Amino acid sequence: MSKNFPIQQFEHLQTPFYYYDLEVLRTTIGEVRRYAEANNFHIHYALKANNNQAVMREIKNAGFGADCVSGGEVQSAIDAGISPDKIVFAGVGKLDWEINLGLDHNIFCFNVESIPELEIINELAGKKNKTAQVALRINPNVNAHTHHYITTGLTENKFGINMSELDSVLEIIPTLSNVKLVGIHFHIGSQITDMTSFQGLCVRVNEIQTYFENRGIVLNHINVGGGLGIDYEHPNHFPMPDFDAYFRIFRKQLNLRPHQTLHFELGRSIVGQCGSLISRVIYVKQGTTKQFAILDAGFNDLIRPTLYQATHRIENLTSNLPEEKYDVVGPVCESADVFAKDYCLNKTTRGDIIALRSAGAYGETMASTYNMRSLPKAYTSDELEK
């Protein structure tokens, strides 16, 4: 039986549900704050990773800003008490109402990804007699060495402005009286564990800075996005990423000017390890050559293994028996509803409680009601350990 979970409380709750260990979250937040305060870094938490209310309270209490990719996320950040002057709004397809929401609340910055978007922000800001602060999201063409679905900084991706387009963008900006260029923005991908990718980003940012300075353009802030990965296979041994190595790269290799501030958009690296999807075994089914552990959680509750072929550590919280191999699957009427194949679990029987670990990021926030299944509830360690 695991000592990391309040098993007795789990037994009385309807599964599946998300469980957030707030002590893990607070410890991780504390580490990020320590590096941010020591280096005058600005942290904007990426809401797309997890916008659970309890998680958002911890983010707000830490003094972090928000990185939003929809109007709903902008409103969620504001509702959580995050100051609008710490909100950045990215996204390749911002709707008019979403832009107007940001303008009405005087958010810190729009991360702009195309000339048409620049023109619409200028038009909408003009109608309100406002000036919108914008940063240009530039594709540095750095390979993040991650899953192709979550690589975002290459010239072939839908995101951002390619270097070949920058001259045209900079010709247009002076004609737009209701936007103010304040910085540049980069985001090369997600779940990046190869630190050389961030070193490559620094090299490109330094080159791009020179490009702007040669044109007499002063940039007040540099936003290097997020993307730092977590250890999905060993959450107990590595409950947080190597923030020291990550932040050291930018501190030492990025040539910031004295007047510039450096901004990060961290999501998964902050919340990923604090969350688990808790499920029960419905049946153990014997196949011809294998056996199946059929859970009451499905890919509608945690879609990462299906969508990204992602690995999550799976633990049987109620069994101490010798391990056997299982295909761990869900009840959804799709062959793709598989969490792991040939996975070693302590001998498993009907009713056992199973934890799918490292599900604090892109778990609850991506859940759906496919097959007309209910959305999973969520509980925190503060609630269950009182």
C-alpha positions, 0 to 999 in steps of 0.5 A: 500500500502506498504511503503517498496517498490517503487510501482510506479516504479514497475508498469512500469516494466515487471514482474516477477522480483527480487528486492533487497533492498540494504539498508537492505543488507548494514545494514546486512553486516555492522552488520556482519562486526562489529562482524567479526572485533571485534573478528578477524573472517574471513567471506567467503560469500557463492555465492550459495545463490546469485551471482547477480552482484549488491549483489556481489559488496556489498560483495566485498566492505565489504572485505568479502571472498568467499565460492564457490562450483563450478568452475563457482562460483570461477570464479564469485568471482574472476570477482567480485574482491574478492581476491583469497587468501580469496576464499575457494572451497568446494564441494563433486564432484570437476571436474579437470578443477575446481581444476586447476582453483583454483590452477591457481589462488592460492586460499586460500583453498580447503575444501576436502571431500574424499580421492580420492579428496585429491589424485587428488588435489595432482596429479594436483598440482604436474603437476603445481609444486604447493602446494595446501592448504587443509582443511578436511571437517569433518562430526561432526554428529550434527543434525541441526534440519532443512529440510532433504534436507539441513542437511549436517553434518550427517554421512548418508549425501554424504558430508564430511569425517566421523570420522571413516575415519579420521585415514585413511585420516591422514595416506595418507596425509604425502605421498602427497607432493603437498598438505598441511593440514592447517585446518578443515572444518564443515558445518552442514546444512542450515536455522538453527534457533535452536542455540543449533545446533551450540552449539553442533557443538562447542562441537564436534569441541573441541573434534576433535581438541584434536584428531588432537593434540594427533597426533601431527598435528597443524591446522592453521584455523577452518572453521565452515561453515554457516547455520544461518537461517532467519525469513521467516514469519516476514521479516518486524519485523526481517530483520536480524538474531540474529548475536549477539547470533550466534557469541557469541556461537563460541566466548565463546564455541569454544576453539581456540588455540592462533595461529588459525583463525576462518572462517565462510561461511555465505550466506542466513543470509546476503542476504536472507531478502534483496530480494523479487520476484515481480509478478502480478496477472494474474487471480483470479479463483473461485473454488468450495471451495476456490479461486486461485490467479494465478501469473505470477511468477512460481516455475521456478522463486522461487523453494523453496516452491516446493522443500523445502516446504518453507514458504515465506511471501506474500504481496499484495502491491496494495490492502488495502481491507479486507483480503481473503484466496487464494491458491497462485499459478503460471502458470507453468504446474505442480500441484506443482507450488504452493507458499502457500495454504489458504493464507490470502491476502488483497482482490486481483484482476487481475493486483495487484502487489504481493511481495514474501518476503525473496527471496534474498537467493536461489531465483534468483540463483536457477531460471530456464527456465522450460516450456521455460519461461524467467529467471526473471530480477533483479533490485535494490533499487539504480536503482529504487529510483534515 
